[in-house]
Amino acid sequence: QRLGGIDIASLSTIRLEGGSTWDTDFAIGAGGRLVTTYDLAYDRAISGDGLMTVESGKLQLYGDGSINLPTGGLTIADHASLALSGNSIVAGKVTNNGLIDFDNLAYTTFAAAAAGTGSFLVNSSGRVELTAANTATGGATIAENSTLALSGDGAVAGTIVNEGTLEVVTTPGASRIIPANITGAGDFLLSGGGAIEIAGDLAYSGDTFLSDSKIRVGENPKGE
């Protein structure tokens, strides 16, 4: 049986420890805090003005699970991870000092802008689309048979290790800068009818596909 919900009041903290199962929603008030400290699979909703920390272990958000904390925000600590599967959604403020793993998603749009020192892993047979400028410095890894798409303001800081497909969706007649370094054996796809300038280093060995679009490289173009 699914439970109703738990409210975390201001200045209160709930720590989820010891492998318990939580089949309930959490509403976190301003100044309140929810902390996970072990591997936990969760498919309910976490929302409010408070804070949440994945302190250790892996939080697996699956099914229709969601986290939306626009004020306090979600923090993924060093050596911790957030894995997204099914139809799960993360919105609001995100600080990623560990790993965000897009795992087994047919298609998803990640609209949050993640800051911090952590990284992304796209390990899915589908397509993951980033629409915000992510400043987390750990970069991203795209696994074989996976696709990471950057659209709108979507960006990744650091190095993108591409073993699948990296797609940049542009706007017709517009130009944008891609700051990341790009390595790996995967393919690069540019679509949408616009243009991009890659400010980082290009050292990938896959194919490049341009669909009514233009690409400009800096001082270190592919193959040099």
Secondary structure, 3 states (H helix, E strand, C coil): CCCCEEEECCCCEEEECCCCCCCCEEEECCCCEEEECCCEEECCEEEECCEEEECCCEEEECCCCEEEEEEEEEEECCCCEEEECCCCEEEEEEEECCEEEEECCCEEEECCCEECCCEEEEECCCEEEECCECCCCCCEEECCCCEEEECCCCECCCEEEECCEEEEECCCCCEEEECCEEEECCEEEEECCCEEEECCCEEECCCEEECCCEEEECCCCCCC
